[in-house]
Amino acid sequence: MDDNLSILALKKRFGNKFSFTKEELFQYFQTFKPDIKETNFRWIVYKLRANGIIGDVKKGIYSLLIKPKYLPRPDKGITKITVDILKDHNTERYLIWNSSWLNEFTIHQAVNSITIFEREKEYVEDIFYLLKDKKYQNLYINPTKQIIEAYISENQSSIVILPMISRSPIQVVEGINFPTLEKILIDVFTERDLFHAYQGEELKNIFRSAFSLYCVNYSKLFNYAKRRNKFNEIVAFLQELGIIEDDFFEQNKRI
């Protein structure tokens, strides 16, 4: 990749823009390669994405990836649960993660943790009994506020099985389906009872730290917030924190 294709050159051209279109990127390359072909351009875009220089905001719209993508790593506990479930219940439609991941973004570290496993609603009970038969302890299905307060909050570790929201943002890491950072943020914002240890000022810390440390796909974030009927609330919350300005959507009409 020559100097014209370097990240410094791209930052100079697009660094002050929240996002840019495929057409804008193509026109940029045409300024110093007027005869550039569509096939060559696609290859350049592929390399820029593969090298973590640009990322997708949505189809045909990109942003500079100044910050890294959030990529959690599976620990032994998550790996074991996943293997035990998939051994008898093979599917690609699931999600798993652990609330301890949130400690990266908080000031106070939670002492207990919750492993969340999501599966389509009709299979939730199957997963529960499968894990129960394998002698897992502290298992709960879509727990109520009373169950959370009486039991889960007192356990050092728990496993909570939830119905998966359709079109949940997923990323595959080392063969395991994890939620993306955007989904985690919206779920913690939405499930106030389940994630009660991460509310109040800690919720603000989580969002500020997550947006500061990692690249967040706004389109993915807001689309999932709509799926959870929290769009207006999350917009107001992000404005309160100064993460987005009041005229954010006017400036970024493509979101």
C-alpha positions as CSV (number, residue, x, y, z in Angstrom):
1,M,0.0,0.0,0.0
2,D,1.7,3.3,-1.1
3,D,1.7,6.6,0.8
4,N,-1.5,7.7,-0.9
5,L,-3.3,4.7,0.6
6,S,-1.9,5.1,4.0
7,I,-4.0,5.6,7.1
8,L,-2.5,9.1,7.5
9,A,-3.7,10.2,4.1
10,L,-7.2,8.7,4.7
11,K,-7.4,10.4,8.1
12,K,-6.5,13.7,6.5
13,R,-9.3,13.3,3.9
14,F,-12.0,11.7,6.1
15,G,-10.8,12.3,9.7
16,N,-13.3,15.0,10.4
17,K,-16.3,13.0,9.1
18,F,-18.4,10.6,11.2
19,S,-18.8,8.4,8.1
20,F,-18.3,8.4,4.3
21,T,-19.9,6.5,1.5
22,K,-18.4,4.0,-0.9
23,E,-18.8,6.6,-3.7
24,E,-16.8,9.2,-1.7
25,L,-14.1,6.7,-1.1
26,F,-14.0,5.8,-4.8
27,Q,-13.8,9.4,-5.8
28,Y,-10.9,9.9,-3.3
29,F,-8.9,7.2,-5.0
30,Q,-9.8,8.6,-8.4
31,T,-8.0,11.8,-7.6
32,F,-4.6,10.1,-7.8
33,K,-5.6,7.0,-9.8
34,P,-8.1,8.3,-12.4
35,D,-8.2,5.0,-14.3
36,I,-8.9,2.9,-11.2
37,K,-11.2,0.0,-12.0
38,E,-14.1,-1.2,-9.8
39,T,-12.4,-4.6,-9.3
40,N,-9.2,-2.8,-8.0
41,F,-11.3,-0.6,-5.8
42,R,-13.1,-3.5,-4.2
43,W,-9.7,-5.1,-3.5
44,I,-8.5,-1.9,-1.9
45,V,-11.6,-1.7,0.3
46,Y,-11.1,-5.3,1.3
47,K,-7.5,-4.7,2.4
48,L,-8.5,-1.5,4.3
49,R,-11.2,-3.5,6.2
50,A,-8.9,-6.5,6.8
51,N,-6.2,-4.3,8.2
52,G,-8.6,-2.5,10.5
53,I,-8.3,0.9,8.9
54,I,-12.0,1.3,7.9
55,G,-15.1,-0.4,9.2
56,D,-18.7,-0.7,8.1
57,V,-21.3,1.7,9.6
58,K,-23.8,0.1,7.3
59,K,-23.8,-1.3,3.8
60,G,-21.9,1.0,1.5
61,I,-21.0,3.4,4.3
62,Y,-17.7,3.3,6.2
63,S,-15.9,5.0,9.0
64,L,-12.2,5.2,10.1
65,L,-11.4,2.6,12.7
66,I,-9.3,4.8,15.0
67,K,-10.3,2.6,17.9
68,P,-10.1,-1.2,18.1
69,K,-13.1,-3.5,17.7
70,Y,-14.4,-5.0,21.0
71,L,-13.4,-8.7,20.9
72,P,-13.9,-10.6,24.2
73,R,-12.1,-13.9,24.7
74,P,-13.9,-17.1,25.9
75,D,-12.8,-18.3,29.4
76,K,-12.9,-21.9,30.5
77,G,-16.4,-21.5,32.1
78,I,-18.0,-20.1,28.9
79,T,-16.3,-22.6,26.7
80,K,-17.4,-25.6,28.9
81,I,-21.1,-24.4,29.0
82,T,-21.1,-23.8,25.2
83,V,-19.5,-27.2,24.5
84,D,-21.9,-29.0,26.9
85,I,-24.9,-27.4,25.3
86,L,-23.9,-27.8,21.7
87,K,-23.0,-31.4,22.2
88,D,-26.7,-32.2,22.7
89,H,-28.3,-29.2,21.2
90,N,-26.4,-28.3,18.1
91,T,-27.4,-24.9,16.7
92,E,-25.9,-21.7,15.4
93,R,-28.7,-19.6,16.9
94,Y,-27.5,-18.7,20.4
95,L,-25.5,-16.2,22.3
96,I,-23.4,-16.4,25.5
97,W,-21.4,-13.9,27.6
98,N,-20.6,-13.1,31.2
99,S,-21.4,-10.0,33.2
100,S,-17.8,-9.9,34.5
101,W,-16.8,-8.5,31.1
102,L,-18.4,-5.2,32.3
103,N,-15.7,-4.8,34.9
104,E,-13.4,-3.5,32.2
105,F,-15.6,-0.4,32.0
106,T,-16.5,0.2,35.7
107,I,-14.8,1.8,38.6
108,H,-16.1,-0.6,41.2
109,Q,-15.6,-4.3,40.4
110,A,-18.7,-6.6,40.9
111,V,-17.8,-9.6,43.0
112,N,-20.5,-11.9,41.6
113,S,-21.1,-12.8,37.9
114,I,-23.9,-13.9,35.7
115,T,-23.4,-16.1,32.6
116,I,-26.1,-15.2,30.1
117,F,-27.1,-17.8,27.5
118,E,-29.7,-16.7,24.9
119,R,-31.7,-19.0,22.7
120,E,-34.9,-18.7,20.8
121,K,-37.9,-18.6,23.2
122,E,-39.2,-22.1,22.3
123,Y,-35.9,-23.7,23.3
124,V,-35.2,-21.9,26.6
125,E,-36.6,-24.7,28.7
126,D,-34.7,-27.3,26.8
127,I,-31.4,-25.5,27.6
128,F,-32.4,-25.2,31.2
129,Y,-33.1,-28.9,31.7
130,L,-30.0,-29.9,29.6
131,L,-27.8,-27.9,32.0
132,K,-29.6,-29.2,35.0
133,D,-29.1,-32.7,33.9
134,K,-25.3,-31.9,33.6
135,K,-25.4,-30.8,37.3
136,Y,-24.9,-27.1,36.7
137,Q,-25.9,-25.0,39.7
138,N,-27.8,-21.7,40.1
139,L,-29.8,-22.0,36.9
140,Y,-32.5,-19.5,36.1
141,I,-34.9,-18.9,33.2
142,N,-35.8,-15.3,32.5
143,P,-35.9,-14.5,36.2
144,T,-38.3,-12.0,37.8
145,K,-37.1,-9.1,39.9
146,Q,-38.0,-11.0,43.0
147,I,-35.8,-14.0,42.0
148,I,-33.0,-11.7,41.1
149,E,-33.1,-10.0,44.4
150,A,-33.6,-13.1,46.5
151,Y,-31.2,-15.5,44.8
152,I,-29.1,-14.3,41.9
153,S,-27.8,-11.2,43.7
154,E,-26.6,-13.5,46.5
155,N,-24.9,-16.1,44.4
156,Q,-21.2,-15.8,43.5
157,S,-22.0,-17.0,40.1
158,S,-25.3,-17.8,38.2
159,I,-26.4,-18.9,34.8
160,V,-29.4,-17.1,33.4
161,I,-31.1,-18.4,30.2
162,L,-33.0,-15.8,28.3
163,P,-35.1,-15.8,25.1
164,M,-32.9,-14.3,22.3
165,I,-34.2,-11.1,20.7
166,S,-34.5,-11.5,16.9
167,R,-31.8,-10.0,14.8
168,S,-29.4,-9.6,17.8
169,P,-26.0,-8.4,16.8
170,I,-23.6,-11.4,17.0
171,Q,-19.9,-11.9,16.6
172,V,-18.1,-15.2,16.4
173,V,-14.8,-15.4,18.5
174,E,-12.9,-18.7,18.5
175,G,-16.0,-20.5,17.3
176,I,-18.3,-19.2,20.0
177,N,-21.3,-16.8,19.4
178,F,-20.8,-13.7,21.5
179,P,-22.9,-10.5,21.5
180,T,-21.3,-7.4,20.0
181,L,-20.5,-4.5,22.2
182,E,-23.5,-2.7,20.9
183,K,-25.8,-5.5,22.1
184,I,-24.2,-5.7,25.5
185,L,-24.6,-1.9,26.1
186,I,-28.2,-1.9,25.1
187,D,-29.0,-5.1,27.2
188,V,-27.3,-3.6,30.3
189,F,-29.3,-0.4,29.7
190,T,-32.6,-2.3,29.3
191,E,-32.3,-5.1,31.8
192,R,-32.1,-2.8,34.9
193,D,-33.1,-5.5,37.4
194,L,-30.8,-8.3,36.1
195,F,-27.8,-5.9,35.9
196,H,-28.7,-3.9,39.0
197,A,-25.0,-3.8,40.0
198,Y,-24.2,-1.8,36.9
199,Q,-26.8,1.0,37.1
200,G,-26.6,4.6,38.2
201,E,-23.2,6.1,38.0
202,E,-21.7,2.8,36.9
203,L,-24.0,2.6,33.9
204,K,-22.6,6.0,32.9
205,N,-19.1,4.8,33.5
206,I,-19.7,1.7,31.3
207,F,-21.0,3.8,28.4
208,R,-18.3,6.5,28.6
209,S,-15.5,3.9,28.8
210,A,-16.9,1.6,26.1
211,F,-17.2,4.5,23.6
212,S,-13.8,5.8,24.6
213,L,-12.0,2.5,24.3
214,Y,-13.7,0.8,21.4
215,C,-15.2,1.4,18.0
216,V,-19.0,1.5,18.4
217,N,-21.2,1.0,15.3
218,Y,-24.0,3.5,15.8
219,S,-26.3,2.0,13.2
220,K,-26.0,-1.4,14.9
221,L,-26.5,0.2,18.4
222,F,-29.6,2.2,17.4
223,N,-31.2,-0.6,15.4
224,Y,-30.9,-3.0,18.3
225,A,-32.2,-0.3,20.7
226,K,-35.3,-0.1,18.4
227,R,-35.7,-3.9,18.7
228,R,-35.8,-3.5,22.5
229,N,-38.0,-0.4,22.3
230,K,-35.4,1.7,23.9
231,F,-34.4,4.0,21.0
232,N,-35.6,7.3,22.4
233,E,-34.3,6.5,25.9
234,I,-30.8,5.5,24.7
235,V,-30.6,8.6,22.5
236,A,-31.5,10.9,25.4
237,F,-29.0,9.0,27.6
238,L,-26.1,9.4,25.1
239,Q,-26.9,13.1,24.8
240,E,-26.9,13.5,28.5
241,L,-23.4,11.9,28.6
242,G,-22.2,14.1,25.8
243,I,-21.4,11.0,23.7
244,I,-23.6,12.4,20.9
245,E,-24.7,16.0,20.3
246,D,-28.3,17.1,20.1
247,D,-28.0,17.5,16.3
248,F,-26.3,14.1,15.8
249,F,-29.0,12.7,13.5
250,E,-29.1,15.8,11.5
251,Q,-25.4,15.6,10.9
252,N,-25.5,11.9,10.2
253,K,-28.7,11.4,8.2
254,R,-27.5,8.0,6.9
255,I,-27.7,6.4,10.4
